[in-house]
């Protein structure tokens, strides 16, 4: 689920390197995605702080090369959610209520981002 932070990282790094213009509305949207992902990650059945740290580092590294591909990253997040839904419904992977709340919050943020881009 932490990979869903990629649009946030890409936007933030894009603003930092002046490839994207800062917009308060977009940043608020990115913060809602971050908050949802944080809740979902915290609710994981097998939460591992070291794994989270490594994943966040990988996301930051990857985002530096993807600063012009924010919309594609958002689409990739939706693909990740479909994989989560598949693993929950078919493979019977554990999904807690906290996970669902976090996924839902991040999903609303991504949906709003897509709506504002149209």
Biopython code that builds the backbone (N, CA, C, O; Angstrom):
import numpy as np
from Bio.PDB.StructureBuilder import StructureBuilder

atoms = [
    (1, "UNK", "N", (0.812, -1.197, 0.000)),
    (1, "UNK", "CA", (0.000, 0.000, 0.000)),
    (1, "UNK", "C", (0.856, 1.261, 0.000)),
    (1, "UNK", "O", (0.420, 2.302, -0.492)),
    (2, "UNK", "N", (2.052, 1.184, 0.538)),
    (2, "UNK", "CA", (2.898, 2.380, 0.588)),
    (2, "UNK", "C", (3.222, 2.921, -0.797)),
    (2, "UNK", "O", (3.534, 4.102, -0.949)),
    (3, "UNK", "N", (3.149, 2.067, -1.798)),
    (3, "UNK", "CA", (3.420, 2.528, -3.152)),
    (3, "UNK", "C", (2.407, 3.588, -3.576)),
    (3, "UNK", "O", (2.664, 4.356, -4.503)),
    (4, "UNK", "N", (1.274, 3.633, -2.914)),
    (4, "UNK", "CA", (0.266, 4.653, -3.217)),
    (4, "UNK", "C", (0.765, 6.052, -2.883)),
    (4, "UNK", "O", (0.144, 7.037, -3.283)),
    (5, "UNK", "N", (1.864, 6.158, -2.164)),
    (5, "UNK", "CA", (2.450, 7.467, -1.866)),
    (5, "UNK", "C", (3.239, 8.032, -3.052)),
    (5, "UNK", "O", (3.692, 9.176, -3.000)),
    (6, "UNK", "N", (3.405, 7.254, -4.103)),
    (6, "UNK", "CA", (4.207, 7.709, -5.242)),
    (6, "UNK", "C", (3.705, 9.033, -5.820)),
    (6, "UNK", "O", (4.531, 9.909, -6.078)),
    (7, "UNK", "N", (2.394, 9.233, -6.038)),
    (7, "UNK", "CA", (1.971, 10.541, -6.563)),
    (7, "UNK", "C", (2.351, 11.697, -5.635)),
    (7, "UNK", "O", (2.700, 12.782, -6.099)),
    (8, "UNK", "N", (2.281, 11.461, -4.336)),
    (8, "UNK", "CA", (2.638, 12.492, -3.364)),
    (8, "UNK", "C", (4.125, 12.830, -3.489)),
    (8, "UNK", "O", (4.511, 13.999, -3.512)),
    (9, "UNK", "N", (4.942, 11.794, -3.567)),
    (9, "UNK", "CA", (6.387, 12.000, -3.680)),
    (9, "UNK", "C", (6.734, 12.684, -4.993)),
    (9, "UNK", "O", (7.563, 13.594, -5.012)),
    (10, "UNK", "N", (6.118, 12.263, -6.086)),
    (10, "UNK", "CA", (6.400, 12.862, -7.390)),
    (10, "UNK", "C", (5.998, 14.330, -7.402)),
    (10, "UNK", "O", (6.749, 15.174, -7.890)),
    (11, "UNK", "N", (4.817, 14.644, -6.867)),
    (11, "UNK", "CA", (4.368, 16.044, -6.832)),
    (11, "UNK", "C", (5.301, 16.880, -5.957)),
    (11, "UNK", "O", (5.709, 17.970, -6.356)),
    (12, "UNK", "N", (5.637, 16.380, -4.776)),
    (12, "UNK", "CA", (6.493, 17.134, -3.860)),
    (12, "UNK", "C", (7.870, 17.387, -4.455)),
    (12, "UNK", "O", (8.393, 18.497, -4.363)),
    (13, "UNK", "N", (8.455, 16.374, -5.059)),
    (13, "UNK", "CA", (9.776, 16.542, -5.668)),
    (13, "UNK", "C", (9.682, 17.429, -6.907)),
    (13, "UNK", "O", (10.589, 18.214, -7.185)),
    (14, "UNK", "N", (8.583, 17.302, -7.649)),
    (14, "UNK", "CA", (8.377, 18.174, -8.801)),
    (14, "UNK", "C", (8.306, 19.638, -8.396)),
    (14, "UNK", "O", (8.858, 20.500, -9.080)),
    (15, "UNK", "N", (7.631, 19.923, -7.293)),
    (15, "UNK", "CA", (7.557, 21.298, -6.792)),
    (15, "UNK", "C", (8.940, 21.756, -6.329)),
    (15, "UNK", "O", (9.358, 22.882, -6.597)),
    (16, "UNK", "N", (9.635, 20.869, -5.634)),
    (16, "UNK", "CA", (10.956, 21.213, -5.113)),
    (16, "UNK", "C", (11.935, 21.553, -6.247)),
    (16, "UNK", "O", (12.737, 22.478, -6.122)),
    (17, "UNK", "N", (11.864, 20.791, -7.363)),
    (17, "UNK", "CA", (12.757, 21.032, -8.498)),
    (17, "UNK", "C", (12.157, 21.964, -9.547)),
    (17, "UNK", "O", (12.698, 22.103, -10.645)),
    (18, "UNK", "N", (11.017, 22.613, -9.199)),
    (18, "UNK", "CA", (10.355, 23.590, -10.061)),
    (18, "UNK", "C", (9.866, 22.991, -11.383)),
    (18, "UNK", "O", (9.778, 23.700, -12.386)),
    (19, "UNK", "N", (9.548, 21.695, -11.393)),
    (19, "UNK", "CA", (8.955, 21.055, -12.567)),
    (19, "UNK", "C", (7.438, 21.114, -12.497)),
    (19, "UNK", "O", (6.762, 21.008, -13.520)),
    (20, "UNK", "N", (6.901, 21.281, -11.296)),
    (20, "UNK", "CA", (5.463, 21.432, -11.051)),
    (20, "UNK", "C", (5.280, 22.741, -10.291)),
    (20, "UNK", "O", (6.148, 23.149, -9.520)),
    (21, "UNK", "N", (4.153, 23.388, -10.515)),
    (21, "UNK", "CA", (3.875, 24.598, -9.735)),
    (21, "UNK", "C", (3.104, 24.209, -8.474)),
    (21, "UNK", "O", (2.238, 23.335, -8.508)),
    (22, "UNK", "N", (3.427, 24.866, -7.371)),
    (22, "UNK", "CA", (2.757, 24.565, -6.108)),
    (22, "UNK", "C", (1.341, 25.114, -6.145)),
    (22, "UNK", "O", (1.110, 26.275, -6.482)),
    (23, "UNK", "N", (0.401, 24.249, -5.789)),
    (23, "UNK", "CA", (-1.000, 24.657, -5.653)),
    (23, "UNK", "C", (-1.490, 24.096, -4.325)),
    (23, "UNK", "O", (-1.377, 22.900, -4.059)),
    (24, "UNK", "N", (-2.034, 24.978, -3.501)),
    (24, "UNK", "CA", (-2.514, 24.567, -2.182)),
    (24, "UNK", "C", (-3.559, 23.468, -2.268)),
    (24, "UNK", "O", (-3.563, 22.549, -1.449)),
    (25, "UNK", "N", (-4.446, 23.554, -3.253)),
    (25, "UNK", "CA", (-5.497, 22.544, -3.420)),
    (25, "UNK", "C", (-4.897, 21.173, -3.734)),
    (25, "UNK", "O", (-5.326, 20.158, -3.184)),
    (26, "UNK", "N", (-3.900, 21.153, -4.623)),
    (26, "UNK", "CA", (-3.250, 19.881, -4.961)),
    (26, "UNK", "C", (-2.495, 19.326, -3.764)),
    (26, "UNK", "O", (-2.529, 18.122, -3.512)),
    (27, "UNK", "N", (-1.810, 20.198, -3.022)),
    (27, "UNK", "CA", (-1.063, 19.733, -1.848)),
    (27, "UNK", "C", (-2.011, 19.194, -0.785)),
    (27, "UNK", "O", (-1.705, 18.187, -0.146)),
    (28, "UNK", "N", (-3.150, 19.839, -0.582)),
    (28, "UNK", "CA", (-4.130, 19.333, 0.387)),
    (28, "UNK", "C", (-4.623, 17.959, -0.042)),
    (28, "UNK", "O", (-4.803, 17.063, 0.783)),
    (29, "UNK", "N", (-4.838, 17.807, -1.335)),
    (29, "UNK", "CA", (-5.251, 16.512, -1.869)),
    (29, "UNK", "C", (-4.174, 15.461, -1.615)),
    (29, "UNK", "O", (-4.475, 14.344, -1.194)),
    (30, "UNK", "N", (-2.928, 15.821, -1.871)),
    (30, "UNK", "CA", (-1.817, 14.887, -1.653)),
    (30, "UNK", "C", (-1.696, 14.514, -0.171)),
    (30, "UNK", "O", (-1.358, 13.380, 0.167)),
    (31, "UNK", "N", (-1.976, 15.478, 0.700)),
    (31, "UNK", "CA", (-1.924, 15.192, 2.137)),
    (31, "UNK", "C", (-3.022, 14.213, 2.538)),
    (31, "UNK", "O", (-2.809, 13.371, 3.410)),
    (32, "UNK", "N", (-4.201, 14.313, 1.909)),
    (32, "UNK", "CA", (-5.272, 13.360, 2.236)),
    (32, "UNK", "C", (-4.895, 11.959, 1.777)),
    (32, "UNK", "O", (-5.194, 10.979, 2.460)),
    (33, "UNK", "N", (-4.238, 11.857, 0.617)),
    (33, "UNK", "CA", (-3.759, 10.549, 0.154)),
    (33, "UNK", "C", (-2.739, 10.009, 1.148)),
    (33, "UNK", "O", (-2.797, 8.837, 1.521)),
    (34, "UNK", "N", (-1.806, 10.852, 1.579)),
    (34, "UNK", "CA", (-0.776, 10.433, 2.538)),
    (34, "UNK", "C", (-1.386, 9.951, 3.845)),
    (34, "UNK", "O", (-0.973, 8.931, 4.398)),
    (35, "UNK", "N", (-2.373, 10.695, 4.331)),
    (35, "UNK", "CA", (-3.024, 10.330, 5.586)),
    (35, "UNK", "C", (-3.711, 8.969, 5.458)),
    (35, "UNK", "O", (-3.608, 8.132, 6.354)),
    (36, "UNK", "N", (-4.406, 8.754, 4.352)),
    (36, "UNK", "CA", (-5.066, 7.470, 4.124)),
    (36, "UNK", "C", (-4.080, 6.320, 4.037)),
    (36, "UNK", "O", (-4.310, 5.252, 4.604)),
    (37, "UNK", "N", (-2.980, 6.537, 3.327)),
    (37, "UNK", "CA", (-1.957, 5.494, 3.205)),
    (37, "UNK", "C", (-1.326, 5.205, 4.562)),
    (37, "UNK", "O", (-1.066, 4.047, 4.890)),
    (38, "UNK", "N", (-1.075, 6.255, 5.360)),
    (38, "UNK", "CA", (-0.488, 6.058, 6.689)),
    (38, "UNK", "C", (-1.409, 5.214, 7.569)),
    (38, "UNK", "O", (-0.949, 4.321, 8.280)),
    (39, "UNK", "N", (-2.702, 5.501, 7.518)),
    (39, "UNK", "CA", (-3.654, 4.715, 8.308)),
    (39, "UNK", "C", (-3.672, 3.270, 7.839)),
    (39, "UNK", "O", (-3.651, 2.350, 8.656)),
    (40, "UNK", "N", (-3.711, 3.066, 6.522)),
    (40, "UNK", "CA", (-3.738, 1.706, 5.986)),
    (40, "UNK", "C", (-2.464, 0.944, 6.345)),
    (40, "UNK", "O", (-2.526, -0.236, 6.692)),
    (41, "UNK", "N", (-1.314, 1.604, 6.263)),
    (41, "UNK", "CA", (-0.053, 0.942, 6.593)),
    (41, "UNK", "C", (0.018, 0.591, 8.071)),
    (41, "UNK", "O", (0.473, -0.491, 8.441)),
    (42, "UNK", "N", (-0.437, 1.518, 8.916)),
    (42, "UNK", "CA", (-0.418, 1.259, 10.353)),
    (42, "UNK", "C", (-1.328, 0.084, 10.709)),
    (42, "UNK", "O", (-1.047, -0.661, 11.647)),
    (43, "UNK", "N", (-2.405, -0.077, 9.969)),
    (43, "UNK", "CA", (-3.359, -1.150, 10.243)),
    (43, "UNK", "C", (-2.965, -2.499, 9.688)),
    (43, "UNK", "O", (-3.711, -3.467, 9.838)),
    (44, "UNK", "N", (-1.811, -2.587, 9.050)),
    (44, "UNK", "CA", (-1.374, -3.855, 8.486)),
    (44, "UNK", "C", (-1.239, -4.909, 9.577)),
    (44, "UNK", "O", (-0.805, -4.619, 10.692)),
    (45, "UNK", "N", (-1.614, -6.131, 9.237)),
    (45, "UNK", "CA", (-1.546, -7.236, 10.189)),
    (45, "UNK", "C", (-0.099, -7.538, 10.583)),
    (45, "UNK", "O", (0.159, -7.951, 11.714)),
    (46, "UNK", "N", (0.845, -7.336, 9.661)),
    (46, "UNK", "CA", (2.256, -7.634, 9.923)),
    (46, "UNK", "C", (3.093, -6.373, 9.723)),
    (46, "UNK", "O", (4.021, -6.371, 8.914)),
    (47, "UNK", "N", (2.780, -5.308, 10.446)),
    (47, "UNK", "CA", (3.483, -4.030, 10.322)),
    (47, "UNK", "C", (4.938, -4.198, 10.737)),
    (47, "UNK", "O", (5.230, -4.766, 11.789)),
    (48, "UNK", "N", (5.855, -3.696, 9.898)),
    (48, "UNK", "CA", (7.283, -3.767, 10.166)),
    (48, "UNK", "C", (7.892, -2.389, 9.868)),
    (48, "UNK", "O", (7.942, -1.970, 8.711)),
    (49, "UNK", "N", (8.350, -1.694, 10.903)),
    (49, "UNK", "CA", (8.867, -0.331, 10.742)),
    (49, "UNK", "C", (10.063, -0.282, 9.791)),
    (49, "UNK", "O", (10.183, 0.661, 9.008)),
    (50, "UNK", "N", (10.940, -1.267, 9.844)),
    (50, "UNK", "CA", (12.106, -1.290, 8.959)),
    (50, "UNK", "C", (11.658, -1.437, 7.506)),
    (50, "UNK", "O", (12.201, -0.773, 6.624)),
    (51, "UNK", "N", (10.682, -2.291, 7.251)),
    (51, "UNK", "CA", (10.145, -2.448, 5.902)),
    (51, "UNK", "C", (9.521, -1.156, 5.390)),
    (51, "UNK", "O", (9.687, -0.804, 4.222)),
    (52, "UNK", "N", (8.804, -0.451, 6.260)),
    (52, "UNK", "CA", (8.203, 0.831, 5.888)),
    (52, "UNK", "C", (9.301, 1.831, 5.535)),
    (52, "UNK", "O", (9.186, 2.553, 4.545)),
    (53, "UNK", "N", (10.353, 1.878, 6.331)),
    (53, "UNK", "CA", (11.460, 2.801, 6.074)),
    (53, "UNK", "C", (12.114, 2.517, 4.724)),
    (53, "UNK", "O", (12.385, 3.439, 3.955)),
    (54, "UNK", "N", (12.364, 1.247, 4.439)),
    (54, "UNK", "CA", (12.966, 0.881, 3.151)),
    (54, "UNK", "C", (12.050, 1.241, 1.983)),
    (54, "UNK", "O", (12.511, 1.756, 0.964)),
    (55, "UNK", "N", (10.767, 0.973, 2.132)),
    (55, "UNK", "CA", (9.815, 1.279, 1.063)),
    (55, "UNK", "C", (9.720, 2.787, 0.817)),
    (55, "UNK", "O", (9.677, 3.220, -0.334)),
    (56, "UNK", "N", (9.688, 3.581, 1.873)),
    (56, "UNK", "CA", (9.631, 5.035, 1.710)),
    (56, "UNK", "C", (10.884, 5.566, 1.022)),
    (56, "UNK", "O", (10.807, 6.484, 0.206)),
    (57, "UNK", "N", (12.040, 4.986, 1.351)),
    (57, "UNK", "CA", (13.282, 5.373, 0.677)),
    (57, "UNK", "C", (13.233, 5.046, -0.809)),
    (57, "UNK", "O", (13.660, 5.844, -1.644)),
    (58, "UNK", "N", (12.713, 3.874, -1.130)),
    (58, "UNK", "CA", (12.593, 3.477, -2.538)),
    (58, "UNK", "C", (11.634, 4.400, -3.288)),
    (58, "UNK", "O", (11.879, 4.747, -4.444)),
    (59, "UNK", "N", (10.550, 4.791, -2.634)),
    (59, "UNK", "CA", (9.581, 5.694, -3.260)),
    (59, "UNK", "C", (10.230, 7.053, -3.542)),
    (59, "UNK", "O", (10.052, 7.609, -4.625)),
    (60, "UNK", "N", (10.973, 7.584, -2.583)),
    (60, "UNK", "CA", (11.639, 8.873, -2.778)),
    (60, "UNK", "C", (12.641, 8.795, -3.923)),
    (60, "UNK", "O", (12.727, 9.712, -4.739)),
    (61, "UNK", "N", (13.394, 7.708, -3.985)),
    (61, "UNK", "CA", (14.380, 7.533, -5.057)),
    (61, "UNK", "C", (13.688, 7.453, -6.412)),
    (61, "UNK", "O", (14.111, 8.112, -7.361)),
    (62, "UNK", "N", (12.641, 6.663, -6.509)),
    (62, "UNK", "CA", (11.905, 6.492, -7.755)),
    (62, "UNK", "C", (11.222, 7.784, -8.192)),
    (62, "UNK", "O", (11.160, 8.077, -9.386)),
    (63, "UNK", "N", (10.719, 8.547, -7.251)),
    (63, "UNK", "CA", (10.000, 9.781, -7.576)),
    (63, "UNK", "C", (10.901, 10.816, -8.229)),
    (63, "UNK", "O", (10.425, 11.638, -9.012)),
    (64, "UNK", "N", (12.190, 10.792, -7.924)),
    (64, "UNK", "CA", (13.088, 11.785, -8.508)),
    (64, "UNK", "C", (13.218, 11.595, -10.019)),
    (64, "UNK", "O", (13.548, 12.541, -10.735)),
    (65, "UNK", "N", (12.965, 10.399, -10.502)),
    (65, "UNK", "CA", (13.057, 10.199, -11.948)),
    (65, "UNK", "C", (11.697, 10.257, -12.635)),
    (65, "UNK", "O", (11.620, 10.173, -13.861)),
    (66, "UNK", "N", (10.635, 10.399, -11.866)),
    (66, "UNK", "CA", (9.289, 10.398, -12.443)),
    (66, "UNK", "C", (8.563, 11.728, -12.260)),
    (66, "UNK", "O", (7.333, 11.746, -12.217)),
    (67, "UNK", "N", (9.283, 12.831, -12.152)),
    (67, "UNK", "CA", (8.613, 14.086, -11.790)),
    (67, "UNK", "C", (7.645, 14.587, -12.855)),
    (67, "UNK", "O", (6.820, 15.449, -12.552)),
    (68, "UNK", "N", (7.705, 14.092, -14.072)),
    (68, "UNK", "CA", (6.769, 14.575, -15.088)),
    (68, "UNK", "C", (5.640, 13.584, -15.340)),
    (68, "UNK", "O", (4.862, 13.768, -16.276)),
    (69, "UNK", "N", (5.535, 12.552, -14.538)),
    (69, "UNK", "CA", (4.567, 11.486, -14.806)),
    (69, "UNK", "C", (3.565, 11.317, -13.665)),
    (69, "UNK", "O", (3.194, 10.192, -13.331)),
    (70, "UNK", "N", (3.128, 12.415, -13.070)),
    (70, "UNK", "CA", (2.251, 12.334, -11.905)),
    (70, "UNK", "C", (0.940, 11.634, -12.211)),
    (70, "UNK", "O", (0.513, 10.774, -11.440)),
    (71, "UNK", "N", (0.298, 11.974, -13.302)),
    (71, "UNK", "CA", (-0.993, 11.357, -13.619)),
    (71, "UNK", "C", (-0.845, 9.857, -13.826)),
    (71, "UNK", "O", (-1.705, 9.091, -13.391)),
    (72, "UNK", "N", (0.219, 9.424, -14.475)),
    (72, "UNK", "CA", (0.436, 7.986, -14.672)),
    (72, "UNK", "C", (0.650, 7.291, -13.338)),
    (72, "UNK", "O", (0.241, 6.142, -13.169)),
    (73, "UNK", "N", (1.280, 7.962, -12.395)),
    (73, "UNK", "CA", (1.466, 7.376, -11.074)),
    (73, "UNK", "C", (0.133, 7.201, -10.360)),
    (73, "UNK", "O", (-0.073, 6.199, -9.674)),
    (74, "UNK", "N", (-0.765, 8.153, -10.511)),
    (74, "UNK", "CA", (-2.079, 8.037, -9.889)),
    (74, "UNK", "C", (-2.829, 6.849, -10.479)),
    (74, "UNK", "O", (-3.483, 6.105, -9.748)),
    (75, "UNK", "N", (-2.741, 6.668, -11.772)),
    (75, "UNK", "CA", (-3.378, 5.516, -12.420)),
    (75, "UNK", "C", (-2.764, 4.215, -11.883)),
    (75, "UNK", "O", (-3.477, 3.232, -11.679)),
    (76, "UNK", "N", (-1.462, 4.208, -11.658)),
    (76, "UNK", "CA", (-0.797, 3.027, -11.099)),
    (76, "UNK", "C", (-1.295, 2.685, -9.708)),
    (76, "UNK", "O", (-1.350, 1.513, -9.337)),
    (77, "UNK", "N", (-1.658, 3.697, -8.937)),
    (77, "UNK", "CA", (-2.197, 3.473, -7.594)),
    (77, "UNK", "C", (-3.526, 2.725, -7.677)),
    (77, "UNK", "O", (-3.783, 1.820, -6.883)),
    (78, "UNK", "N", (-4.364, 3.103, -8.631)),
    (78, "UNK", "CA", (-5.647, 2.412, -8.811)),
    (78, "UNK", "C", (-5.399, 0.941, -9.137)),
    (78, "UNK", "O", (-6.116, 0.069, -8.646)),
    (79, "UNK", "N", (-4.395, 0.660, -9.959)),
    (79, "UNK", "CA", (-4.028, -0.729, -10.266)),
    (79, "UNK", "C", (-3.630, -1.465, -8.989)),
    (79, "UNK", "O", (-4.008, -2.621, -8.795)),
    (80, "UNK", "N", (-2.883, -0.812, -8.134)),
    (80, "UNK", "CA", (-2.485, -1.443, -6.874)),
    (80, "UNK", "C", (-3.701, -1.785, -6.015)),
    (80, "UNK", "O", (-3.744, -2.844, -5.389)),
    (81, "UNK", "N", (-4.692, -0.885, -5.986)),
    (81, "UNK", "CA", (-5.902, -1.162, -5.204)),
    (81, "UNK", "C", (-6.668, -2.348, -5.765)),
    (81, "UNK", "O", (-7.253, -3.128, -5.014)),
    (82, "UNK", "N", (-6.664, -2.484, -7.081)),
    (82, "UNK", "CA", (-7.326, -3.648, -7.691)),
    (82, "UNK", "C", (-6.612, -4.934, -7.280)),
    (82, "UNK", "O", (-7.250, -5.961, -7.048)),
    (83, "UNK", "N", (-5.295, -4.870, -7.193)),
    (83, "UNK", "CA", (-4.535, -6.042, -6.728)),
    (83, "UNK", "C", (-4.854, -6.360, -5.276)),
    (83, "UNK", "O", (-4.963, -7.532, -4.912)),
    (84, "UNK", "N", (-5.006, -5.342, -4.443)),
    (84, "UNK", "CA", (-5.370, -5.551, -3.045)),
    (84, "UNK", "C", (-6.747, -6.188, -2.957)),
    (84, "UNK", "O", (-6.956, -7.123, -2.183)),
    (85, "UNK", "N", (-7.689, -5.681, -3.751)),
    (85, "UNK", "CA", (-9.048, -6.245, -3.758)),
    (85, "UNK", "C", (-9.032, -7.696, -4.204)),
    (85, "UNK", "O", (-9.751, -8.527, -3.650)),
    (86, "UNK", "N", (-8.216, -8.004, -5.200)),
    (86, "UNK", "CA", (-8.091, -9.387, -5.675)),
    (86, "UNK", "C", (-7.519, -10.291, -4.590)),
    (86, "UNK", "O", (-8.032, -11.383, -4.348)),
    (87, "UNK", "N", (-6.453, -9.832, -3.938)),
    (87, "UNK", "CA", (-5.828, -10.670, -2.905)),
    (87, "UNK", "C", (-6.758, -10.880, -1.723)),
    (87, "UNK", "O", (-6.717, -11.931, -1.082)),
    (88, "UNK", "N", (-7.594, -9.895, -1.428)),
    (88, "UNK", "CA", (-8.547, -10.025, -0.333)),
    (88, "UNK", "C", (-9.680, -10.964, -0.706)),
    (88, "UNK", "O", (-10.059, -11.816, 0.097)),
    (89, "UNK", "N", (-10.231, -10.827, -1.912)),
    (89, "UNK", "CA", (-11.404, -11.613, -2.281)),
    (89, "UNK", "C", (-11.073, -13.014, -2.766)),
    (89, "UNK", "O", (-11.833, -13.944, -2.495)),
    (90, "UNK", "N", (-9.983, -13.195, -3.463)),
    (90, "UNK", "CA", (-9.654, -14.509, -4.039)),
    (90, "UNK", "C", (-8.681, -15.280, -3.156)),
    (90, "UNK", "O", (-8.905, -16.455, -2.867)),
    (91, "UNK", "N", (-7.614, -14.637, -2.730)),
    (91, "UNK", "CA", (-6.583, -15.317, -1.950)),
    (91, "UNK", "C", (-6.908, -15.312, -0.462)),
    (91, "UNK", "O", (-6.282, -16.027, 0.319)),
    (92, "UNK", "N", (-7.884, -14.508, -0.077)),
    (92, "UNK", "CA", (-8.323, -14.388, 1.322)),
    (92, "UNK", "C", (-7.230, -13.790, 2.213)),
    (92, "UNK", "O", (-7.046, -14.214, 3.354)),
    (93, "UNK", "N", (-6.509, -12.802, 1.680)),
    (93, "UNK", "CA", (-5.514, -12.085, 2.465)),
    (93, "UNK", "C", (-6.231, -11.243, 3.524)),
    (93, "UNK", "O", (-7.377, -10.840, 3.323)),
    (94, "UNK", "N", (-5.569, -10.980, 4.637)),
    (94, "UNK", "CA", (-6.173, -10.240, 5.735)),
    (94, "UNK", "C", (-6.261, -8.748, 5.417)),
    (94, "UNK", "O", (-5.266, -8.126, 5.044)),
    (95, "UNK", "N", (-7.452, -8.182, 5.566)),
    (95, "UNK", "CA", (-7.665, -6.742, 5.426)),
    (95, "UNK", "C", (-8.458, -6.301, 6.651)),
    (95, "UNK", "O", (-9.590, -6.736, 6.863)),
    (96, "UNK", "N", (-7.850, -5.432, 7.450)),
    (96, "UNK", "CA", (-8.486, -4.989, 8.695)),
    (96, "UNK", "C", (-9.376, -3.772, 8.436)),
    (96, "UNK", "O", (-9.258, -3.132, 7.391)),
    (97, "UNK", "N", (-10.265, -3.448, 9.377)),
    (97, "UNK", "CA", (-11.078, -2.224, 9.230)),
    (97, "UNK", "C", (-10.223, -0.965, 9.114)),
    (97, "UNK", "O", (-10.586, -0.033, 8.397)),
    (98, "UNK", "N", (-9.100, -0.932, 9.811)),
    (98, "UNK", "CA", (-8.200, 0.222, 9.700)),
    (98, "UNK", "C", (-7.640, 0.308, 8.285)),
    (98, "UNK", "O", (-7.544, 1.398, 7.722)),
    (99, "UNK", "N", (-7.266, -0.850, 7.695)),
    (99, "UNK", "CA", (-6.807, -0.867, 6.309)),
    (99, "UNK", "C", (-7.876, -0.283, 5.392)),
    (99, "UNK", "O", (-7.589, 0.569, 4.551)),
    (100, "UNK", "N", (-9.111, -0.752, 5.562)),
    (100, "UNK", "CA", (-10.197, -0.300, 4.694)),
    (100, "UNK", "C", (-10.429, 1.201, 4.815)),
    (100, "UNK", "O", (-10.661, 1.877, 3.813)),
    (101, "UNK", "N", (-10.367, 1.724, 6.037)),
    (101, "UNK", "CA", (-10.534, 3.167, 6.237)),
    (101, "UNK", "C", (-9.431, 3.932, 5.516)),
    (101, "UNK", "O", (-9.700, 4.908, 4.816)),
    (102, "UNK", "N", (-8.189, 3.485, 5.688)),
    (102, "UNK", "CA", (-7.056, 4.143, 5.031)),
    (102, "UNK", "C", (-7.144, 4.052, 3.519)),
    (102, "UNK", "O", (-6.906, 5.041, 2.825)),
    (103, "UNK", "N", (-7.488, 2.867, 2.994)),
    (103, "UNK", "CA", (-7.638, 2.706, 1.549)),
    (103, "UNK", "C", (-8.717, 3.641, 1.026)),
    (103, "UNK", "O", (-8.549, 4.287, -0.008)),
    (104, "UNK", "N", (-9.837, 3.706, 1.759)),
    (104, "UNK", "CA", (-10.948, 4.549, 1.330)),
    (104, "UNK", "C", (-10.566, 6.022, 1.292)),
    (104, "UNK", "O", (-10.905, 6.732, 0.345)),
    (105, "UNK", "N", (-9.863, 6.477, 2.317)),
    (105, "UNK", "CA", (-9.442, 7.872, 2.369)),
    (105, "UNK", "C", (-8.488, 8.200, 1.224)),
    (105, "UNK", "O", (-8.630, 9.231, 0.567)),
    (106, "UNK", "N", (-7.527, 7.329, 0.993)),
    (106, "UNK", "CA", (-6.584, 7.549, -0.110)),
    (106, "UNK", "C", (-7.308, 7.492, -1.453)),
    (106, "UNK", "O", (-6.986, 8.258, -2.361)),
    (107, "UNK", "N", (-8.274, 6.597, -1.585)),
    (107, "UNK", "CA", (-9.032, 6.464, -2.825)),
    (107, "UNK", "C", (-9.811, 7.748, -3.128)),
    (107, "UNK", "O", (-9.852, 8.200, -4.272)),
    (108, "UNK", "N", (-10.428, 8.330, -2.095)),
    (108, "UNK", "CA", (-11.162, 9.581, -2.282)),
    (108, "UNK", "C", (-10.195, 10.688, -2.731)),
    (108, "UNK", "O", (-10.528, 11.486, -3.607)),
    (109, "UNK", "N", (-9.014, 10.732, -2.136)),
    (109, "UNK", "CA", (-8.020, 11.733, -2.529)),
    (109, "UNK", "C", (-7.586, 11.579, -3.972)),
    (109, "UNK", "O", (-7.477, 12.567, -4.698)),
    (110, "UNK", "N", (-7.337, 10.350, -4.395)),
    (110, "UNK", "CA", (-6.936, 10.105, -5.783)),
    (110, "UNK", "C", (-8.094, 10.425, -6.732)),
    (110, "UNK", "O", (-7.882, 10.993, -7.804)),
    (111, "UNK", "N", (-9.307, 10.062, -6.339)),
    (111, "UNK", "CA", (-10.468, 10.379, -7.159)),
    (111, "UNK", "C", (-10.630, 11.874, -7.336)),
    (111, "UNK", "O", (-10.931, 12.345, -8.433)),
    (112, "UNK", "N", (-10.430, 12.626, -6.256)),
    (112, "UNK", "CA", (-10.533, 14.090, -6.339)),
    (112, "UNK", "C", (-9.433, 14.663, -7.219)),
    (112, "UNK", "O", (-9.671, 15.598, -7.984)),
    (113, "UNK", "N", (-8.226, 14.103, -7.115)),
    (113, "UNK", "CA", (-7.117, 14.556, -7.954)),
    (113, "UNK", "C", (-7.476, 14.361, -9.424)),
    (113, "UNK", "O", (-7.305, 15.267, -10.240)),
    (114, "UNK", "N", (-7.976, 13.168, -9.752)),
    (114, "UNK", "CA", (-8.352, 12.907, -11.145)),
    (114, "UNK", "C", (-9.460, 13.842, -11.604)),
    (114, "UNK", "O", (-9.435, 14.323, -12.737)),
    (115, "UNK", "N", (-10.425, 14.104, -10.745)),
    (115, "UNK", "CA", (-11.530, 15.009, -11.075)),
    (115, "UNK", "C", (-11.015, 16.426, -11.327)),
    (115, "UNK", "O", (-11.458, 17.094, -12.261)),
    (116, "UNK", "N", (-10.090, 16.874, -10.504)),
    (116, "UNK", "CA", (-9.581, 18.242, -10.659)),
    (116, "UNK", "C", (-8.694, 18.382, -11.898)),
    (116, "UNK", "O", (-8.546, 19.488, -12.418)),
    (117, "UNK", "N", (-8.106, 17.291, -12.377)),
    (117, "UNK", "CA", (-7.259, 17.331, -13.567)),
    (117, "UNK", "C", (-8.074, 17.367, -14.853)),
    (117, "UNK", "O", (-7.577, 17.802, -15.891)),
    (118, "UNK", "N", (-9.347, 16.903, -14.789)),
    (118, "UNK", "CA", (-10.178, 16.852, -16.009)),
    (118, "UNK", "C", (-10.700, 18.177, -16.371)),
    (118, "UNK", "O", (-11.414, 18.309, -17.366)),
]
sb = StructureBuilder()
sb.init_structure("model")
sb.init_model(0)
sb.init_chain("A")
sb.init_seg("    ")
for serial, (resi, resn, name, xyz) in enumerate(atoms, 1):
    if name == "N":
        sb.init_residue(resn, " ", resi, " ")
    sb.init_atom(name, np.array(xyz, "f"), 0.0, 1.0, " ", f" {name:<3s}", serial, name[0])
structure = sb.get_structure()
